Amino acid sequence: MKATDTPPADVSGEHSPVDTTKPAPAGPGEKGREGTVLNVFSHGMLVLWAFMVAMPLLWAVMTSFKTDREIFTSPWSLPSSLQFGNWSRAWSQAHMSDYFLNTILVVGGSLIGTMVLGSMAAYVLARFEFPGNRFIYFLFIGGMSFPIILALVPLFYVMNNMGLLNTLHGLVLVYIAYSLPFTVFFMTAFFRTLPTSVAEAAFMDGASHTRTFFQVMLPMAKPGLISVGIFNFLGQWNQYMLPTVLNTDPDKKVLQQGLVQLAVSQGYKGDWSGLFAGLVMAMLPVLAAYIIFQRQVVAGLTAGALK
């Protein structure tokens, strides 16, 4: 009789019970420790990120009140005395006031045109079904992926043939075309989240499509308009490539061109203190716009997810 590997059966004829117990779940103390570690890590990363973003801004503001000598000899120390003359020199002698005016005219006109045309196109694409609806929508999305640098040469010749080179209204039209794809994409998704019953009630009361859009649907889309308006404002205010190629008139340069000219205007003897003052001037409108409308930006970005 050969030996086998199976254990002998119990004498009583009953098999030994199998241990099927599961490991005990983690107690509330262990979960609390894991949550504390995760919170400390996430808050630490946020503090580090905030420091990395705020430190260059604060350093630029501090440097704008220094002399050129202090900028190179003690770049990280506080200024010995506040040099407000840097700001006045950059504003007057470096013609920052003219650059500011040109930028406000171009960005203001293009922002209004982008928001009006983009919201109208997005409303039609989101609310009405017609042949070619999806094709037009994806055409706008395709415009977002097209690099603007590839269109500079043909755009230059088109603007030249139309007599729009070195003109502020020509830049306005180019900025509108540059910002429309993202505006239509963003607002189309936002209009789809709005209730259709309000528009149907307006139609039943005798309102036309134009009146329904401007008096009913557009006010309801205010959070989305503010959000996409902030993004367009940032992109158009900081635009440098398009005006550099399409606008070479010294009297019609925008702010970003003026800053570059301020940096290289005096060759090896650059006005570094005036340059930092001009940089801070260029940052202030952007920071003010975001600080004022930050709640609306967050509300607009999350409105579609809260439906």
VEXDREN-2710 file (C-alpha; in Angstrom, 1 decimal):
% VEXDREN-2710
k/r/px/py/pz
1/MET/0.0/0.0/0.0
2/LYS/1.5/3.3/-1.2
3/ALA/1.6/6.4/0.9
4/THR/-0.3/9.4/-0.4
5/ASP/0.2/13.1/0.1
6/THR/-3.3/13.7/1.3
7/PRO/-3.7/14.2/5.0
8/PRO/-5.5/11.6/7.0
9/ALA/-9.2/12.1/7.6
10/ASP/-10.4/13.0/11.0
11/VAL/-11.2/10.1/13.3
12/SER/-14.7/11.3/13.9
13/GLY/-15.4/11.4/10.2
14/GLU/-15.8/15.2/10.1
15/HIS/-13.5/17.5/8.1
16/SER/-11.7/20.3/9.9
17/PRO/-13.4/23.7/9.3
18/VAL/-11.8/26.0/6.7
19/ASP/-10.8/29.5/7.9
20/THR/-12.9/31.9/5.8
21/THR/-12.5/34.9/7.9
22/LYS/-11.6/38.2/6.1
23/PRO/-9.0/40.6/7.4
24/ALA/-10.5/43.3/9.6
25/PRO/-11.1/46.6/7.8
26/ALA/-8.9/49.6/8.7
27/GLY/-10.1/51.4/11.8
28/PRO/-11.1/55.0/11.9
29/GLY/-7.8/55.9/13.3
30/GLU/-5.9/54.5/10.2
31/LYS/-8.3/56.2/7.8
32/GLY/-7.8/59.5/9.6
33/ARG/-4.0/59.2/9.4
34/GLU/-4.2/58.5/5.7
35/GLY/-6.4/61.5/5.1
36/THR/-4.1/63.7/7.2
37/VAL/-1.1/62.7/5.2
38/LEU/-2.9/63.3/1.9
39/ASN/-4.1/66.7/3.0
40/VAL/-0.7/67.7/4.1
41/PHE/0.8/66.6/0.8
42/SER/-1.8/68.3/-1.3
43/HIS/-1.7/71.5/0.7
44/GLY/2.1/71.5/0.5
45/MET/2.0/71.2/-3.3
46/LEU/-0.5/74.1/-3.5
47/VAL/1.7/76.2/-1.3
48/LEU/4.8/75.4/-3.4
49/TRP/2.9/76.2/-6.6
50/ALA/1.6/79.5/-5.2
51/PHE/5.1/80.4/-4.2
52/MET/6.4/79.6/-7.7
53/VAL/3.7/81.7/-9.3
54/ALA/3.7/84.7/-6.9
55/MET/7.5/85.0/-6.4
56/PRO/8.4/86.2/-10.0
57/LEU/5.5/88.7/-9.8
58/LEU/6.6/90.1/-6.5
59/TRP/10.2/90.2/-7.6
60/ALA/9.2/92.2/-10.7
61/VAL/7.2/94.7/-8.7
62/MET/10.1/95.1/-6.2
63/THR/12.6/95.5/-9.0
64/SER/10.5/98.2/-10.7
65/PHE/11.2/100.5/-7.8
66/LYS/15.0/100.0/-7.9
67/THR/17.8/101.8/-9.7
68/ASP/19.7/100.1/-12.5
69/ARG/22.7/99.7/-10.2
70/GLU/20.7/98.0/-7.4
71/ILE/19.2/95.6/-10.0
72/PHE/22.6/94.1/-10.8
73/THR/24.3/94.5/-7.4
74/SER/21.5/93.4/-5.1
75/PRO/18.8/91.7/-7.1
76/TRP/17.1/90.0/-4.2
77/SER/17.1/92.8/-1.6
78/LEU/14.5/95.5/-1.1
79/PRO/15.1/98.8/-2.8
80/SER/16.9/101.4/-0.6
81/SER/14.3/104.0/-1.7
82/LEU/11.3/103.8/-4.0
83/GLN/12.1/105.1/-7.4
84/PHE/8.8/106.3/-8.7
85/GLY/10.6/108.0/-11.5
86/ASN/11.0/104.6/-13.2
87/TRP/7.2/104.4/-13.7
88/SER/6.9/108.0/-14.9
89/ARG/9.9/107.6/-17.3
90/ALA/8.4/104.4/-18.8
91/TRP/5.0/106.0/-19.1
92/SER/6.1/109.2/-20.9
93/GLN/9.6/108.8/-22.4
94/ALA/9.1/105.2/-23.5
95/HIS/5.7/106.0/-24.9
96/MET/4.0/103.4/-22.8
97/SER/0.9/105.6/-22.7
98/ASP/0.5/105.4/-26.5
99/TYR/1.1/101.6/-26.5
100/PHE/-1.5/101.3/-23.7
101/LEU/-4.1/103.2/-25.7
102/ASN/-3.5/101.2/-28.9
103/THR/-3.7/97.9/-26.9
104/ILE/-7.0/99.0/-25.2
105/LEU/-8.5/99.9/-28.6
106/VAL/-7.5/96.7/-30.3
107/VAL/-8.3/94.3/-27.4
108/GLY/-11.5/96.1/-26.5
109/GLY/-12.8/96.0/-30.1
110/SER/-11.7/92.5/-30.7
111/LEU/-13.1/91.2/-27.4
112/ILE/-16.5/92.7/-28.1
113/GLY/-16.6/91.4/-31.6
114/THR/-15.4/87.9/-30.5
115/MET/-18.0/87.6/-27.7
116/VAL/-20.9/88.8/-29.9
117/LEU/-20.1/86.7/-33.0
118/GLY/-18.9/83.7/-31.0
119/SER/-22.0/83.6/-28.8
120/MET/-24.4/84.0/-31.7
121/ALA/-22.7/81.2/-33.7
122/ALA/-22.6/79.0/-30.6
123/TYR/-26.3/79.5/-29.9
124/VAL/-27.3/78.5/-33.4
125/LEU/-25.0/75.4/-33.3
126/ALA/-26.3/74.4/-29.9
127/ARG/-30.0/75.0/-30.3
128/PHE/-30.9/74.4/-34.0
129/GLU/-30.6/71.3/-36.1
130/PHE/-29.8/71.9/-39.8
131/PRO/-27.8/70.2/-42.5
132/GLY/-24.1/70.8/-41.9
133/ASN/-24.5/71.6/-38.2
134/ARG/-21.9/69.1/-37.0
135/PHE/-19.6/69.9/-39.9
136/ILE/-19.5/73.6/-39.0
137/TYR/-19.0/72.8/-35.3
138/PHE/-16.0/70.5/-36.0
139/LEU/-14.7/73.1/-38.4
140/PHE/-14.4/75.5/-35.5
141/ILE/-12.8/72.9/-33.4
142/GLY/-10.3/72.2/-36.1
143/GLY/-9.4/75.9/-36.1
144/MET/-8.3/75.5/-32.5
145/SER/-5.7/73.0/-33.5
146/PHE/-4.3/75.0/-36.4
147/PRO/-1.0/76.7/-35.5
148/ILE/-1.2/80.4/-36.1
149/ILE/2.5/80.5/-37.1
150/LEU/1.6/78.5/-40.3
151/ALA/-0.8/81.2/-41.3
152/LEU/1.4/84.2/-40.8
153/VAL/2.8/84.4/-44.4
154/PRO/-0.6/84.0/-46.2
155/LEU/-2.2/86.2/-43.6
156/PHE/0.3/88.9/-44.3
157/TYR/-0.4/88.9/-48.1
158/VAL/-4.2/88.8/-47.5
159/MET/-4.0/91.8/-45.1
160/ASN/-1.7/93.6/-47.6
161/ASN/-4.1/93.0/-50.5
162/MET/-7.0/94.3/-48.4
163/GLY/-5.1/97.4/-47.3
164/LEU/-5.3/96.4/-43.6
165/LEU/-1.6/96.2/-42.8
166/ASN/-0.3/98.6/-40.1
167/THR/-3.9/99.5/-39.0
168/LEU/-5.6/99.0/-35.7
169/HIS/-8.9/97.8/-37.2
170/GLY/-6.9/95.2/-39.2
171/LEU/-5.5/93.8/-35.9
172/VAL/-9.0/93.8/-34.5
173/LEU/-10.3/91.6/-37.3
174/VAL/-7.3/89.2/-37.0
175/TYR/-7.8/88.9/-33.3
176/ILE/-11.5/88.1/-33.7
177/ALA/-10.7/85.4/-36.2
178/TYR/-7.9/84.1/-33.9
179/SER/-10.2/83.9/-30.9
180/LEU/-13.5/82.6/-32.5
181/PRO/-12.8/78.9/-32.5
182/PHE/-12.3/78.6/-28.8
183/THR/-15.2/80.9/-28.1
184/VAL/-17.6/78.9/-30.2
185/PHE/-16.4/75.6/-28.7
186/PHE/-16.8/76.8/-25.2
187/MET/-20.1/78.6/-25.6
188/THR/-21.7/75.8/-27.6
189/ALA/-21.2/73.4/-24.7
190/PHE/-22.5/76.1/-22.3
191/PHE/-25.7/76.9/-24.3
192/ARG/-26.5/73.1/-24.4
193/THR/-26.7/73.1/-20.6
194/LEU/-29.3/75.9/-20.4
195/PRO/-33.0/74.9/-20.1
196/THR/-35.0/74.9/-23.3
197/SER/-38.2/75.6/-21.6
198/VAL/-37.3/79.3/-21.1
199/ALA/-36.7/79.8/-24.8
200/GLU/-39.9/78.0/-25.7
201/ALA/-41.9/80.2/-23.3
202/ALA/-40.4/83.3/-24.9
203/PHE/-41.4/82.0/-28.4
204/MET/-44.9/81.4/-27.1
205/ASP/-45.1/85.0/-25.9
206/GLY/-44.3/86.2/-29.4
207/ALA/-40.6/86.9/-29.0
208/SER/-38.5/86.6/-32.1
209/HIS/-35.3/84.6/-32.3
210/THR/-33.2/87.8/-32.0
211/ARG/-35.1/89.0/-29.0
212/THR/-35.0/85.6/-27.3
213/PHE/-31.3/85.4/-27.8
214/PHE/-30.3/88.9/-26.6
215/GLN/-32.9/89.3/-23.8
216/VAL/-33.4/85.7/-22.5
217/MET/-30.6/83.3/-23.4
218/LEU/-27.6/85.7/-23.4
219/PRO/-28.3/86.9/-19.8
220/MET/-28.6/83.3/-18.7
221/ALA/-25.2/82.6/-20.2
222/LYS/-23.5/85.4/-18.3
223/PRO/-21.2/83.0/-16.3
224/GLY/-19.9/81.4/-19.5
225/LEU/-19.5/84.7/-21.2
226/ILE/-17.4/86.1/-18.4
227/SER/-15.2/82.9/-18.3
228/VAL/-14.5/82.8/-22.0
229/GLY/-14.1/86.6/-22.0
230/ILE/-11.3/86.4/-19.4
231/PHE/-9.5/83.7/-21.4
232/ASN/-9.8/85.8/-24.6
233/PHE/-8.7/88.9/-22.8
234/LEU/-5.6/87.2/-21.6
235/GLY/-4.7/85.8/-25.0
236/GLN/-5.3/89.0/-26.9
237/TRP/-3.6/91.3/-24.3
238/ASN/-0.5/89.1/-24.3
239/GLN/-0.4/88.6/-28.1
240/TYR/2.9/89.4/-29.6
241/MET/3.4/87.4/-32.8
242/LEU/0.5/88.7/-34.8
243/PRO/1.1/92.4/-34.2
244/THR/4.8/92.0/-34.8
245/VAL/4.1/90.6/-38.3
246/LEU/1.1/92.7/-39.3
247/ASN/1.9/96.0/-37.6
248/THR/5.2/97.7/-38.1
249/ASP/4.0/101.3/-37.8
250/PRO/5.8/102.8/-34.8
251/ASP/2.8/105.0/-34.0
252/LYS/0.4/102.0/-33.9
253/LYS/2.4/99.4/-31.9
254/VAL/0.7/97.6/-29.1
255/LEU/2.0/97.1/-25.6
256/GLN/4.0/93.9/-26.1
257/GLN/5.8/95.5/-29.0
258/GLY/6.5/98.5/-26.9
259/LEU/8.0/96.4/-24.1
260/VAL/10.5/94.7/-26.5
261/GLN/11.4/98.1/-28.0
262/LEU/11.9/99.4/-24.4
263/ALA/14.3/96.5/-23.7
264/VAL/16.5/97.0/-26.8
265/SER/16.0/100.7/-27.5
266/GLN/19.3/101.8/-26.0
267/GLY/21.5/98.9/-27.1
268/TYR/24.0/97.9/-24.4
269/LYS/22.7/100.7/-22.1
270/GLY/19.2/99.3/-21.5
271/ASP/16.8/101.1/-19.2
272/TRP/16.3/98.0/-17.0
273/SER/14.4/99.8/-14.2
274/GLY/12.1/101.4/-16.8
275/LEU/11.6/98.0/-18.4
276/PHE/10.5/96.4/-15.2
277/ALA/8.2/99.3/-14.5
278/GLY/6.6/98.7/-18.0
279/LEU/6.3/95.0/-17.3
280/VAL/4.4/95.7/-14.1
281/MET/2.2/98.1/-16.0
282/ALA/1.4/95.4/-18.5
283/MET/0.6/92.9/-15.8
284/LEU/-1.8/95.1/-13.7
285/PRO/-4.8/95.0/-16.1
286/VAL/-4.6/91.2/-16.4
287/LEU/-4.3/90.7/-12.6
288/ALA/-7.1/93.2/-11.9
289/ALA/-9.4/91.5/-14.4
290/TYR/-8.9/88.0/-12.9
291/ILE/-9.1/89.2/-9.3
292/ILE/-12.4/90.9/-10.0
293/PHE/-14.0/88.1/-12.0
294/GLN/-12.4/85.0/-10.4
295/ARG/-15.7/83.8/-8.9
296/GLN/-17.5/84.2/-12.2
297/VAL/-14.7/82.3/-14.0
298/VAL/-15.0/79.3/-11.6
299/ALA/-18.8/79.4/-11.8
300/GLY/-18.7/79.4/-15.6
301/LEU/-16.2/76.5/-15.8
302/THR/-18.3/74.4/-13.5
303/ALA/-21.8/75.3/-14.7
304/GLY/-21.9/72.5/-17.2
305/ALA/-20.9/69.9/-14.7
306/LEU/-23.5/70.9/-12.2
307/LYS/-26.5/70.4/-14.4
END
